[in-house]
Amino acid sequence: MRVSRIAVLMLALAVQPVQSWAKGDAPDNFEPKEISNPPPTAALNSFDRFEIVPFAMGAPYAGEEVNEDARQRLQVNLDERVPPLLTEWNAKEAKSSPPKTLKIEPAVTHVKFISGKARFWKGAFAGGTAVLVTVKLSDAATGEVIAEPQFYQHANAMGAAWSYGATDKAMLVRTTDLISEYLKANYAAAVGGPTGKDADDDKAKDKDQSESKESADQQSTQ
């Protein structure tokens, strides 16, 4: 009996584990609790100078090739958006002597990313992707933190499969867009900004929990 090439591929996908997480413990759901970030304790224009450091990423994600790829893509996207903005702000005349400097520290808090190769061969079977980034804003001289906003984005498995991973990469672009927009929005006044979490995500989660509880109650009465 001749086995088709597609059948062999499907069998391989069925028995091969999907390694989308880094080694070590990682949460299944790491979206932020809130839809909106609170305002910083001071408007950003209360500082005279602005400096940003490269994206950090710690355990258990650092060192994993697929996660380092995601971090690097985030860095490239952020470099296109934020440094030009900071250059403009740094060119303004200082109001304080010595000038006050705001330090901006982005960090990948959690990430689930799928490589292009894995997405090509496994499609939707490789799962969805998501990223959660924290950006610490602090006084460079005193260390006082004025804000630690979080930014979250995700891409569903089916959409990523149909787009051959394009939506996985677009998720990272949207994340850096959120960071840039937060900085712009809070320059003249402390107003906060969106985390990227969708209100519909909470509705879907509540529905799932309600249905699970209802099913459990029905089973207990049988």
PANU-300941 format. One line per field, with one value per atom (N, C-alpha, C): residue number from 1; residue in one letter; chain; atom name; x, y, z. Coordinates in Angstrom, 1 decimal, decimal comma, always signed. Each point is the difference from the previous one (the first is absolute). Layout:
! PANU-300941
k = NUM ...
r = A ...
c = A ...
a = CA ...
u = X ...
v = Y ...
w = Z ...
END
This chain:
! PANU-300941
k = 1 1 1 2 2 2 3 3 3 4 4 4 5 5 5 6 6 6 7 7 7 8 8 8 9 9 9 10 10 10 11 11 11 12 12 12 13 13 13 14 14 14 15 15 15 16 16 16 17 17 17 18 18 18 19 19 19 20 20 20 21 21 21 22 22 22 23 23 23 24 24 24 25 25 25 26 26 26 27 27 27 28 28 28 29 29 29 30 30 30 31 31 31 32 32 32 33 33 33 34 34 34 35 35 35 36 36 36 37 37 37 38 38 38 39 39 39 40 40 40 41 41 41 42 42 42 43 43 43 44 44 44 45 45 45 46 46 46 47 47 47 48 48 48 49 49 49 50 50 50 51 51 51 52 52 52 53 53 53 54 54 54 55 55 55 56 56 56 57 57 57 58 58 58 59 59 59 60 60 60 61 61 61 62 62 62 63 63 63 64 64 64 65 65 65 66 66 66 67 67 67 68 68 68 69 69 69 70 70 70 71 71 71 72 72 72 73 73 73 74 74 74 75 75 75 76 76 76 77 77 77 78 78 78 79 79 79 80 80 80 81 81 81 82 82 82 83 83 83 84 84 84 85 85 85 86 86 86 87 87 87 88 88 88 89 89 89 90 90 90 91 91 91 92 92 92 93 93 93 94 94 94 95 95 95 96 96 96 97 97 97 98 98 98 99 99 99 100 100 100 101 101 101 102 102 102 103 103 103 104 104 104 105 105 105 106 106 106 107 107 107 108 108 108 109 109 109 110 110 110 111 111 111 112 112 112 113 113 113 114 114 114 115 115 115 116 116 116 117 117 117 118 118 118 119 119 119 120 120 120 121 121 121 122 122 122 123 123 123 124 124 124 125 125 125 126 126 126 127 127 127 128 128 128 129 129 129 130 130 130 131 131 131 132 132 132 133 133 133 134 134 134 135 135 135 136 136 136 137 137 137 138 138 138 139 139 139 140 140 140 141 141 141 142 142 142 143 143 143 144 144 144 145 145 145 146 146 146 147 147 147 148 148 148 149 149 149 150 150 150 151 151 151 152 152 152 153 153 153 154 154 154 155 155 155 156 156 156 157 157 157 158 158 158 159 159 159 160 160 160 161 161 161 162 162 162 163 163 163 164 164 164 165 165 165 166 166 166 167 167 167 168 168 168 169 169 169 170 170 170 171 171 171 172 172 172 173 173 173 174 174 174 175 175 175 176 176 176 177 177 177 178 178 178 179 179 179 180 180 180 181 181 181 182 182 182 183 183 183 184 184 184 185 185 185 186 186 186 187 187 187 188 188 188 189 189 189 190 190 190 191 191 191 192 192 192 193 193 193 194 194 194 195 195 195 196 196 196 197 197 197 198 198 198 199 199 199 200 200 200 201 201 201 202 202 202 203 203 203 204 204 204 205 205 205 206 206 206 207 207 207 208 208 208 209 209 209 210 210 210 211 211 211 212 212 212 213 213 213 214 214 214 215 215 215 216 216 216 217 217 217 218 218 218 219 219 219 220 220 220 221 221 221 222 222 222
r = M M M R R R V V V S S S R R R I I I A A A V V V L L L M M M L L L A A A L L L A A A V V V Q Q Q P P P V V V Q Q Q S S S W W W A A A K K K G G G D D D A A A P P P D D D N N N F F F E E E P P P K K K E E E I I I S S S N N N P P P P P P P P P T T T A A A A A A L L L N N N S S S F F F D D D R R R F F F E E E I I I V V V P P P F F F A A A M M M G G G A A A P P P Y Y Y A A A G G G E E E E E E V V V N N N E E E D D D A A A R R R Q Q Q R R R L L L Q Q Q V V V N N N L L L D D D E E E R R R V V V P P P P P P L L L L L L T T T E E E W W W N N N A A A K K K E E E A A A K K K S S S S S S P P P P P P K K K T T T L L L K K K I I I E E E P P P A A A V V V T T T H H H V V V K K K F F F I I I S S S G G G K K K A A A R R R F F F W W W K K K G G G A A A F F F A A A G G G G G G T T T A A A V V V L L L V V V T T T V V V K K K L L L S S S D D D A A A A A A T T T G G G E E E V V V I I I A A A E E E P P P Q Q Q F F F Y Y Y Q Q Q H H H A A A N N N A A A M M M G G G A A A A A A W W W S S S Y Y Y G G G A A A T T T D D D K K K A A A M M M L L L V V V R R R T T T T T T D D D L L L I I I S S S E E E Y Y Y L L L K K K A A A N N N Y Y Y A A A A A A A A A V V V G G G G G G P P P T T T G G G K K K D D D A A A D D D D D D D D D K K K A A A K K K D D D K K K D D D Q Q Q S S S E E E S S S K K K E E E S S S A A A D D D Q Q Q Q Q Q S S S T T T Q Q Q
c = A A A A A A A A A A A A A A A A A A A A A A A A A A A A A A A A A A A A A A A A A A A A A A A A A A A A A A A A A A A A A A A A A A A A A A A A A A A A A A A A A A A A A A A A A A A A A A A A A A A A A A A A A A A A A A A A A A A A A A A A A A A A A A A A A A A A A A A A A A A A A A A A A A A A A A A A A A A A A A A A A A A A A A A A A A A A A A A A A A A A A A A A A A A A A A A A A A A A A A A A A A A A A A A A A A A A A A A A A A A A A A A A A A A A A A A A A A A A A A A A A A A A A A A A A A A A A A A A A A A A A A A A A A A A A A A A A A A A A A A A A A A A A A A A A A A A A A A A A A A A A A A A A A A A A A A A A A A A A A A A A A A A A A A A A A A A A A A A A A A A A A A A A A A A A A A A A A A A A A A A A A A A A A A A A A A A A A A A A A A A A A A A A A A A A A A A A A A A A A A A A A A A A A A A A A A A A A A A A A A A A A A A A A A A A A A A A A A A A A A A A A A A A A A A A A A A A A A A A A A A A A A A A A A A A A A A A A A A A A A A A A A A A A A A A A A A A A A A A A A A A A A A A A A A A A A A A A A A A A A A A A A A A A A A A A A A A A A A A A A A A A A A A A A A A A A A A A A A A A A A A A A A A A A A A A A A A A A A A A A A A A A A A A A A A A A A A A A A A A A A A A A A A A A A A A A A A A A A A A A A A A A A A A A A A A A A A A A A A A A A A A A A A A A A A A A A A A A A A A A A A A A A A A
a = N CA C N CA C N CA C N CA C N CA C N CA C N CA C N CA C N CA C N CA C N CA C N CA C N CA C N CA C N CA C N CA C N CA C N CA C N CA C N CA C N CA C N CA C N CA C N CA C N CA C N CA C N CA C N CA C N CA C N CA C N CA C N CA C N CA C N CA C N CA C N CA C N CA C N CA C N CA C N CA C N CA C N CA C N CA C N CA C N CA C N CA C N CA C N CA C N CA C N CA C N CA C N CA C N CA C N CA C N CA C N CA C N CA C N CA C N CA C N CA C N CA C N CA C N CA C N CA C N CA C N CA C N CA C N CA C N CA C N CA C N CA C N CA C N CA C N CA C N CA C N CA C N CA C N CA C N CA C N CA C N CA C N CA C N CA C N CA C N CA C N CA C N CA C N CA C N CA C N CA C N CA C N CA C N CA C N CA C N CA C N CA C N CA C N CA C N CA C N CA C N CA C N CA C N CA C N CA C N CA C N CA C N CA C N CA C N CA C N CA C N CA C N CA C N CA C N CA C N CA C N CA C N CA C N CA C N CA C N CA C N CA C N CA C N CA C N CA C N CA C N CA C N CA C N CA C N CA C N CA C N CA C N CA C N CA C N CA C N CA C N CA C N CA C N CA C N CA C N CA C N CA C N CA C N CA C N CA C N CA C N CA C N CA C N CA C N CA C N CA C N CA C N CA C N CA C N CA C N CA C N CA C N CA C N CA C N CA C N CA C N CA C N CA C N CA C N CA C N CA C N CA C N CA C N CA C N CA C N CA C N CA C N CA C N CA C N CA C N CA C N CA C N CA C N CA C N CA C N CA C N CA C N CA C N CA C N CA C N CA C N CA C N CA C N CA C N CA C N CA C N CA C N CA C N CA C N CA C N CA C N CA C N CA C N CA C N CA C N CA C N CA C N CA C N CA C N CA C N CA C N CA C N CA C N CA C N CA C N CA C N CA C N CA C N CA C N CA C N CA C N CA C N CA C N CA C N CA C N CA C N CA C N CA C
u = +0,8 -0,8 +0,9 -0,3 +0,9 -0,6 +0,9 -0,4 +0,4 -1,0 +0,3 +0,9 +0,7 +0,9 -0,7 -1,2 -0,8 -0,3 -0,4 -0,3 +1,2 +1,1 +1,3 +0,2 -0,2 +0,2 -0,9 -1,3 -1,0 +0,3 +0,5 +0,4 +1,1 +1,0 +1,1 -0,4 -0,9 -0,5 -0,8 -0,7 -0,8 +0,9 +1,1 +0,9 +1,1 +0,2 +1,1 -0,4 +0,6 -0,5 +0,3 -0,8 +0,2 +0,8 +1,2 +0,8 -0,1 -1,1 -0,1 +0,4 +0,1 +0,5 +1,5 +0,6 +1,4 +0,0 +1,3 +0,1 -0,2 -0,5 -0,2 -1,5 -0,3 -1,4 -0,5 -1,1 -0,6 -1,5 -0,7 -1,4 -0,8 -1,2 -0,8 -0,7 -0,2 -0,8 +0,7 +0,6 +0,7 -0,4 -1,3 -0,5 -0,1 +0,1 -0,2 -1,4 -0,1 -1,3 -0,9 +0,6 -0,8 +0,1 -1,1 +0,0 +0,8 +0,1 +0,8 +1,1 +1,1 +1,1 -0,3 +0,3 -0,2 +0,9 -0,3 +0,9 +1,3 +1,1 +1,2 -0,2 +0,9 -0,2 +0,4 +0,6 +0,3 +0,0 -0,4 +0,1 +1,5 +0,2 +1,4 +0,7 -0,7 +0,7 +0,5 -0,2 +0,6 +1,5 +0,4 +1,4 +0,6 +1,3 +0,7 +0,7 +0,4 +0,8 -0,6 +0,1 -0,6 +1,0 +0,1 +0,9 -0,7 +0,2 -0,6 +1,0 -0,2 +1,0 -0,6 +0,8 -0,5 -1,0 -0,8 -1,0 +0,8 -0,5 +0,5 -0,9 +0,5 -0,9 +0,7 -0,7 +0,6 -0,5 +0,3 -0,5 -1,5 -0,6 +0,6 +0,1 -0,2 +0,0 +1,3 +0,9 +1,3 +0,8 +0,7 +0,8 -0,7 -1,3 -0,7 -0,1 +0,4 +0,1 -1,2 -1,2 -1,2 -0,4 +0,3 -0,3 +1,0 +1,2 +1,0 -0,4 -0,5 -0,5 -1,1 -0,9 -1,1 +0,5 +1,0 +0,6 +0,6 +0,8 +0,7 -1,0 -1,1 -1,0 -0,6 -0,3 -0,5 +0,9 +1,3 +1,0 +0,1 +0,0 +0,0 -1,2 -1,2 -1,2 +0,0 +0,5 +0,1 +1,0 +1,1 +1,0 -0,5 -1,0 -0,5 -1,0 -0,5 -1,1 +0,5 +0,7 +0,2 +1,3 +1,1 +1,2 -0,2 -0,7 -0,2 -0,9 -0,9 -0,8 +0,8 +0,9 +0,9 +1,0 +0,4 +1,0 -0,7 -1,3 -0,7 -0,2 -0,3 -0,2 +1,4 +1,0 +1,4 +0,5 -0,5 +0,5 -0,6 -1,0 -0,7 +0,9 -0,1 +0,7 -0,3 +0,9 -0,2 -0,6 -1,0 -0,7 +0,7 +0,7 +0,7 +1,5 +0,6 +1,5 +0,5 +0,6 +0,3 -1,2 +0,0 -1,1 -0,5 -1,3 -0,5 -0,2 +0,5 +0,0 -1,0 -0,8 -0,9 +0,6 +0,1 +0,6 -1,2 +0,0 -1,0 +0,5 -0,5 +0,5 -1,1 +0,0 -1,0 +0,5 -0,9 +0,4 -1,1 +0,4 -1,0 -0,3 -1,2 -0,4 -0,4 -0,8 -0,3 -0,2 +0,4 -0,2 -0,3 -0,8 -0,2 +0,0 +1,1 +0,1 +0,3 -0,4 +0,1 +1,0 +1,0 +0,9 -0,7 +0,6 -0,6 +0,1 +1,0 +0,1 -1,0 -0,2 -1,1 -1,3 -0,3 -1,3 -0,2 +1,0 -0,1 -0,4 +0,7 -0,3 -1,2 -0,2 -1,1 -1,3 +0,1 -1,1 -0,7 -1,3 -0,8 +0,4 +0,5 +0,4 +1,1 +0,7 +1,1 -0,6 -1,3 -0,6 +0,1 -0,6 -0,1 +1,3 +0,1 +1,2 -0,5 +0,9 -0,4 +1,3 -0,1 +1,2 -0,5 +0,7 -0,3 +1,3 +0,0 +1,2 -0,3 +1,0 -0,1 +1,1 -0,4 +0,9 +0,1 +1,2 +0,2 +0,5 -0,7 +0,4 +0,5 +1,2 +0,5 +1,0 +0,1 +1,0 +1,4 +0,8 +1,3 +0,9 -0,2 +0,9 -0,4 -1,3 -0,5 -0,5 -0,4 -0,5 -1,5 -0,6 -1,5 -0,7 -0,9 -0,8 -1,3 -0,3 -1,2 -1,1 +0,4 -1,0 +0,6 -0,8 +0,4 -1,1 -0,3 -1,1 +0,3 -1,1 +0,1 -0,7 +0,6 -0,6 -0,1 -1,2 -0,3 -0,6 +0,4 -0,6 +0,1 -0,9 +0,0 -0,5 +0,3 -0,5 -0,5 -1,2 -0,6 +0,7 -0,1 +0,7 -0,5 -1,3 -0,5 +0,4 -0,1 +0,3 +1,5 +0,9 +1,4 +0,3 -0,8 +0,2 -0,3 -1,1 -0,5 +1,0 +0,6 +0,9 +1,4 +0,3 +1,4 +0,8 -0,6 +0,8 +0,0 -0,6 +0,0 -0,7 -1,1 -0,7 +0,9 +0,8 +0,9 +0,9 +0,6 +0,9 -0,7 -1,2 -0,8 -0,3 -0,2 -0,3 +1,1 +1,3 +1,1 +0,1 -0,4 -0,1 -1,0 -1,2 -1,1 +0,5 +0,8 +0,5 +0,8 +0,9 +0,9 -0,8 -1,0 -0,9 -0,7 -0,4 -0,6 +1,0 +1,2 +1,0 +0,3 +0,1 +0,3 -1,2 -1,2 -1,2 -0,2 +0,4 +0,0 +0,9 +1,2 +1,0 -0,5 -0,5 -0,5 -1,2 -0,9 -1,2 +0,3 +1,0 +0,3 +1,1 +0,4 +1,0 -0,5 -1,1 -0,5 -0,8 -0,7 -0,8 +0,0 -0,1 +0,0 -1,4 -0,2 -1,4 -0,1 +1,2 -0,1 -0,1 -0,6 -0,2 -0,3 -0,4 -0,5 +1,2 -0,3 +0,9 +0,0 -1,0 -0,2 -0,9 -0,4 -0,9 -1,4 -0,7 -1,3 -1,1 -1,0 -1,1 -0,7 +0,0 -0,7 +0,7 +1,3 +0,8 -0,6 -0,3 -0,6 -1,4 -0,8 -1,3 +0,0 +1,0 +0,1 +0,4 +1,0 +0,4 -1,1 -0,8 -1,1 -1,0 -0,2 -1,0 +0,5 +1,3 +0,6 -0,1 +0,3 +0,0 -1,5 -0,9 -1,4 -0,5 +0,4 -0,4 +0,6 +1,3 +0,6 -0,6 -0,4 -0,7 -1,3 -0,8 -1,3 +0,1 +1,0 +0,2 +0,4 +0,8 +0,4 -1,2 -0,9 -1,2 -0,9 -0,1 -0,9 +0,5 +1,3 +0,6 -0,2 +0,1 -0,1 -1,4 -1,0 -1,4 -0,5 +0,9 -0,4 +0,3
v = -1,2 +1,2 +1,3 +0,8 +1,2 +1,1 +0,6 +1,1 +1,3 +0,9 +1,3 +0,8 +1,0 +0,9 +0,8 +0,5 +0,8 -0,8 -1,3 -0,9 -0,1 -0,2 -0,1 +1,2 +1,2 +1,2 +0,2 -0,3 +0,1 -0,9 -1,2 -0,9 +0,5 +0,6 +0,6 +1,1 +0,9 +1,1 -0,5 -1,1 -0,5 -0,6 -0,6 -0,6 +0,9 +1,1 +0,9 +1,1 +0,2 +1,0 +1,4 +0,9 +1,4 +0,8 +0,4 +0,7 +1,5 +0,6 +1,5 +0,8 -0,7 +0,7 -0,2 +0,8 -0,2 -1,1 -0,5 -1,1 +0,7 -0,8 +0,5 +0,4 +0,5 +0,3 +1,2 +0,0 +1,1 +0,0 +1,1 +0,0 -0,2 -0,7 -0,2 +1,3 +0,9 +1,2 +1,1 +1,0 +1,0 +1,4 +0,1 +1,3 +0,9 +1,3 +0,9 +0,0 +0,4 -0,1 +1,1 +1,2 +1,1 +0,4 +0,7 +0,4 +1,3 +0,8 +1,3 +0,0 +0,6 +0,3 +1,3 +0,0 +1,3 +1,1 +1,2 +1,1 +0,0 +0,5 +0,1 +1,0 +0,1 +0,9 +1,5 +0,1 +1,3 +0,0 +1,1 +0,0 -0,1 -0,6 -0,2 +1,3 +1,0 +1,3 +0,7 -0,6 +0,5 -0,4 -0,8 -0,4 +0,7 +0,2 +0,8 -0,9 -1,1 -0,9 -1,4 -0,8 -1,3 -1,0 -1,1 -1,1 -1,3 -0,9 -1,3 -1,1 -1,1 -1,1 -1,1 -1,0 -1,0 -0,9 -0,8 -0,9 -1,0 -0,2 -1,1 -1,2 -1,2 -1,2 -1,0 -0,4 -0,9 -1,4 -0,8 -1,4 -0,1 -1,0 -1,1 +0,1 +1,3 +0,2 +0,3 +0,7 +0,4 -1,3 +0,2 -1,1 -1,0 +0,0 -0,8 +0,7 -0,7 +0,6 +0,7 -0,6 +0,5 +1,3 +0,0 +1,1 +1,2 -0,3 +1,0 +0,6 -0,8 +0,6 +1,0 -0,3 +0,9 +1,3 -0,2 +1,2 +0,9 -0,6 +0,8 +0,7 -0,6 +0,6 +1,2 -0,2 +1,1 +1,2 -0,4 +1,1 +0,8 -0,7 +0,7 +0,9 -0,5 +0,7 +1,3 -0,2 +1,1 +1,0 -0,4 +0,9 +0,9 -0,5 +0,8 +1,1 -0,2 +0,9 +0,9 -0,5 +0,8 +0,9 -0,4 +0,9 +1,3 +0,0 +1,3 +0,9 -0,5 +0,8 +0,5 -0,8 +0,5 +1,0 -0,1 +1,0 +1,3 +0,0 +1,3 +0,6 -0,8 +0,5 +0,5 -0,8 +0,4 +1,3 +0,4 +1,2 +1,3 -0,2 +1,2 +0,5 +1,2 +0,7 -0,6 -0,3 -0,6 +1,0 -0,5 +0,9 -0,1 -1,1 -0,2 +0,1 +0,3 +0,0 -0,7 -1,2 -0,6 -0,6 -0,3 -0,6 -1,3 -0,2 -1,2 -1,0 -1,3 -1,0 -1,1 -0,3 -1,2 -1,2 -1,1 -1,2 -0,9 -0,6 -0,8 -1,4 -1,0 -1,4 -0,9 -0,4 -1,0 -1,5 -0,8 -1,4 -1,0 -1,1 -1,0 -0,8 +0,1 -0,6 -1,5 -0,2 -1,3 +0,0 -1,2 -0,1 -1,4 -0,1 -1,3 +0,3 -0,4 +0,3 -1,2 +0,0 -1,2 +0,4 -0,8 +0,3 -0,1 +0,7 -0,1 -1,5 -0,7 -1,4 -0,9 +0,2 -0,8 +0,4 +1,3 +0,4 -0,6 +0,0 -0,6 -1,5 -0,7 -1,5 -0,4 +0,7 -0,4 +0,8 +1,2 +0,9 +0,3 -0,2 +0,3 -1,0 -1,2 -0,9 +0,5 +1,0 +0,6 +0,9 +0,3 +0,8 +1,5 +0,7 +1,5 +0,6 +1,3 +0,7 +1,2 +0,4 +1,1 +0,6 +1,3 +0,6 +1,0 +0,1 +1,0 +0,7 +1,3 +0,9 +1,0 +0,2 +1,0 +1,1 +1,2 +1,1 +0,9 -0,1 +0,8 +1,4 +1,0 +1,4 +0,5 +0,4 +0,5 +1,2 +0,7 +1,1 -0,6 +0,3 -0,6 +0,3 +1,2 +0,4 -0,6 -0,1 -0,4 -1,5 -0,5 -1,3 -0,1 +1,2 +0,0 -0,4 -1,0 -0,5 +0,8 +0,5 +0,8 -0,8 -1,1 -0,8 -1,3 -1,1 -1,3 -0,6 +0,7 -0,5 -1,4 -0,7 -1,3 +0,1 -0,8 +0,0 -1,4 -0,4 -1,4 -0,1 -1,0 -0,3 -1,5 -0,5 -1,4 -0,2 -1,2 -0,4 -1,4 -0,2 -1,4 -0,9 -1,3 -1,0 -0,1 +0,0 -0,1 +1,1 +1,3 +1,1 +0,0 -0,4 -0,1 -1,1 -1,1 -1,1 +0,5 +0,7 +0,5 +1,0 +0,8 +1,1 -0,4 -1,3 -0,6 +0,8 +0,3 +0,6 +1,5 +0,6 +1,5 +0,6 -0,6 +0,6 -0,1 -1,1 -0,1 +1,2 +0,4 +1,1 +1,3 +0,1 +1,3 +0,2 -1,1 +0,2 +0,8 -0,3 +0,7 +1,5 +0,2 +1,4 +0,8 -0,6 +0,7 +0,2 -0,9 +0,2 +1,3 +0,2 +1,2 +1,2 -0,1 +1,1 +0,5 -0,9 +0,3 +0,7 -0,4 +0,7 +1,4 +0,1 +1,4 +0,9 -0,5 +0,8 +0,4 -0,9 +0,3 +1,2 -0,1 +1,1 +1,3 +0,0 +1,2 +0,6 -0,9 +0,5 +0,6 -0,5 +0,4 +1,1 +0,5 +1,0 +1,4 +0,5 +1,2 -0,1 -1,1 -0,3 -1,5 -0,3 -1,4 -0,5 -0,8 -0,5 -1,6 -0,7 -1,4 -0,4 -1,2 -0,5 -1,5 -0,5 -1,4 -1,0 -1,1 -1,1 -0,9 +0,1 -0,9 -1,2 -0,2 -1,0 +0,4 -1,0 +0,3 -0,4 +0,9 -0,3 -1,3 -0,3 -1,3 -1,2 +0,1 -1,1 -0,4 +1,0 -0,3 -0,6 +0,5 -0,5 -1,5 -0,3 -1,4 -0,9 +0,5 -0,8 -0,2 +1,0 -0,1 -1,0 +0,0 -1,0 -1,4 -0,2 -1,3 -0,5 +0,9 -0,4 -0,4 +0,8 -0,2 -1,3 -0,3 -1,3 -1,2 +0,2 -1,1 -0,3 +1,1 -0,2 -0,6 +0,4 -0,5 -1,5 -0,4 -1,4 -0,8 +0,5 -0,7 -0,1 +1,0 -0,1 -1,1 -0,1 -1,0 -1,4 -0,2 -1,3 -0,4 +1,0 -0,3 -0,4 +0,4 -0,3 -1,3 -0,6 -1,2 -1,2
w = +0,0 +0,0 +0,0 -0,9 -0,1 +0,9 +0,8 +0,9 -0,6 +0,0 -0,6 +0,8 -0,6 +0,6 +1,1 -0,3 +0,9 +1,2 -0,1 +1,1 +0,9 -0,6 +0,8 +0,8 -0,6 +0,7 +1,1 -0,2 +1,0 +1,2 -0,3 +1,1 +0,8 -0,7 +0,7 +0,9 -0,5 +0,9 +1,2 -0,2 +1,1 +1,2 -0,4 +1,1 +0,4 -0,7 +0,4 +0,9 +1,2 +0,9 -0,5 +0,3 -0,4 +1,0 -0,3 +1,0 -0,3 +0,5 -0,2 +1,2 +1,1 +1,3 +0,1 +0,8 +0,3 +1,0 +0,2 +1,1 +1,3 +0,9 +1,4 +0,1 +1,2 +0,3 -0,7 -0,6 -0,7 +0,1 +0,3 +0,2 -1,3 +0,1 -1,2 -0,4 +0,9 -0,3 +0,7 -0,7 +0,6 -0,4 -0,4 -0,4 +1,3 -0,2 +1,1 +0,6 +1,3 +0,7 -0,5 -0,4 -0,3 -1,5 -0,5 -1,3 -0,2 +1,0 +0,0 +1,0 -0,5 +1,0 +0,7 +1,3 +0,8 -0,5 +0,3 -0,4 +0,8 -0,6 +0,8 +1,1 +1,0 +1,1 -0,5 -1,1 -0,6 -1,5 -0,6 -1,5 -0,4 -1,1 -0,5 -0,3 -0,3 -0,3 +1,3 +1,1 +1,2 +0,1 -1,0 -0,2 -1,2 +0,1 -1,1 -1,0 +0,4 -0,8 +0,1 -1,1 -0,1 -0,6 +0,7 -0,5 +0,1 -1,0 +0,0 -0,2 +0,7 +0,0 -0,9 -0,4 -0,9 +0,8 -0,7 +0,5 +0,9 +1,2 +0,8 +0,0 +0,3 +0,1 +0,9 +1,0 +1,0 -0,2 +1,1 +0,0 +0,1 -0,5 -0,7 -1,5 -0,5 -1,4 -0,7 +0,7 -0,5 -0,5 -1,1 -0,5 -0,9 -0,1 -0,9 -1,3 -1,1 -1,3 -0,5 +0,2 -0,5 +0,8 +1,3 +0,8 -0,2 -0,3 -0,3 -1,3 -0,9 -1,3 +0,2 +0,9 +0,3 +0,7 +0,9 +0,7 -1,0 -0,9 -1,0 -1,0 -0,3 -0,9 +0,8 +1,3 +0,8 +0,0 +0,2 +0,0 -1,3 -1,1 -1,3 -0,2 +0,4 -0,1 +0,9 +1,2 +1,0 -0,5 -0,5 -0,5 -1,1 -0,8 -1,1 +0,6 +1,2 +0,5 +1,1 +1,0 +1,2 -0,1 -0,4 +0,0 -0,8 -1,1 -0,7 +0,9 +0,7 +0,9 +1,2 +0,5 +1,1 -0,5 -1,2 -0,6 +0,0 -0,4 -0,1 +1,4 +1,0 +1,4 +0,6 -0,3 +0,5 -0,5 -1,2 -0,6 +0,6 +0,9 +0,6 +1,1 +0,3 +1,1 +1,4 +0,8 +1,3 +0,9 +0,8 +1,0 +1,4 +0,2 +1,3 -0,1 +1,1 +0,0 +1,3 -0,1 -1,3 -0,6 -1,3 -0,6 +0,6 +0,1 +0,5 -1,2 +0,2 -1,0 +0,3 -1,0 +0,2 -0,7 +0,8 -0,6 -0,4 -1,2 -0,5 -0,2 +0,7 +0,0 -0,4 -1,3 -0,4 +0,3 +0,3 +0,3 -0,4 -0,6 -0,4 +1,3 +0,5 +1,2 -0,3 -1,0 -0,4 -1,5 -0,6 -1,5 -0,4 -1,0 -0,7 -1,5 -0,6 -1,4 -0,8 -1,3 -0,9 -1,1 -0,3 -1,0 -1,4 -1,0 -1,3 -0,6 +0,4 -0,5 +0,7 +1,3 +0,7 -0,6 -0,2 -0,5 -1,4 -0,8 -1,4 +0,0 +0,9 +0,0 +0,8 +1,1 +0,9 -0,1 -0,6 -0,1 +1,3 +0,1 +1,2 +1,1 -0,3 +1,0 +0,9 -0,5 +0,9 +1,1 -0,1 +1,1 -0,3 +0,9 -0,1 +0,6 -0,2 +0,6 +0,8 +0,9 +0,9 +0,6 +0,4 +0,6 +1,0 +1,2 +1,0 +0,3 -0,2 +0,3 +1,1 +0,8 +1,1 -0,3 +0,1 -0,2 +1,3 +0,6 +1,2 -0,3 +0,5 -0,2 +1,4 +0,0 +1,3 -0,1 +1,1 +0,1 +0,0 -1,0 -0,1 +1,2 +0,6 +1,1 +1,3 +0,3 +1,3 +0,0 -1,2 -0,1 +0,2 +0,3 +0,3 -1,3 +0,2 -1,1 -0,1 -1,2 -0,2 -0,7 -0,6 -0,7 -0,4 +0,0 -0,6 -0,8 -1,1 -0,9 -0,6 -0,2 -0,7 -1,4 -0,9 -1,4 -0,5 -0,4 -0,4 -1,4 -0,7 -1,3 -0,2 -0,9 -0,3 -1,4 -0,5 -1,4 +0,1 -0,6 +0,1 -1,0 +0,4 -0,8 -1,4 -0,3 -1,3 -0,9 +0,5 -0,8 -0,3 +0,9 -0,2 -1,1 +0,0 -0,9 -1,5 -0,1 -1,3 -0,6 +0,9 -0,4 +0,0 +0,2 +0,0 +1,1 +1,1 +1,1 +0,0 -1,0 -0,1 +1,2 +0,5 +1,2 +1,2 +0,1 +1,1 +0,1 -1,1 -0,1 +0,2 -0,5 +0,1 +1,5 +0,7 +1,5 +0,7 -0,4 +0,6 -0,5 -1,2 -0,5 +0,8 +0,3 +0,7 +1,5 +0,5 +1,4 +0,1 -1,0 +0,1 -0,4 -0,8 -0,2 +1,3 +0,8 +1,3 +0,9 +0,0 +0,8 -0,5 -1,3 -0,5 +0,3 -0,2 +0,2 +1,5 +0,9 +1,4 +0,3 -0,5 +0,3 -0,6 -1,2 -0,6 +0,8 +0,4 +0,7 +1,4 +0,6 +1,4 +0,1 -1,2 +0,0 +0,7 -0,5 +0,4 +1,3 +0,2 +1,2 +0,3 +1,3 +0,4 -0,1 -1,1 -0,3 +0,0 +0,0 -0,1 -1,4 -0,3 -1,3 +0,0 -1,2 -0,1 +0,2 +0,6 +0,1 -1,2 -0,8 -1,1 +0,2 +1,3 +0,3 -0,5 -0,6 -0,6 +1,1 +0,1 +0,9 -0,4 -1,3 -0,4 +0,5 +0,3 +0,6 +1,3 +0,9 +1,3 -0,2 -1,0 -0,2 -0,4 -0,8 -0,5 +1,2 +0,8 +1,1 +1,0 +0,3 +0,9 -0,5 -1,3 -0,6 +0,1 -0,2 +0,1 +1,5 +0,9 +1,4 +0,4 -0,5 +0,4 -0,6 -1,3 -0,6 +0,7 +0,4 +0,7 +1,4 +0,7 +1,3 -0,2 -1,0 -0,3 -0,3 -0,8 -0,4 +1,3 +0,9 +1,2 +0,9 +0,1 +0,8 -0,5 -1,3 -0,6 +0,3 -0,1 +0,2 +1,5 +0,9 +1,4 +0,4 -0,8 +0,3 -0,6 -0,9 -0,7 +0,9
END
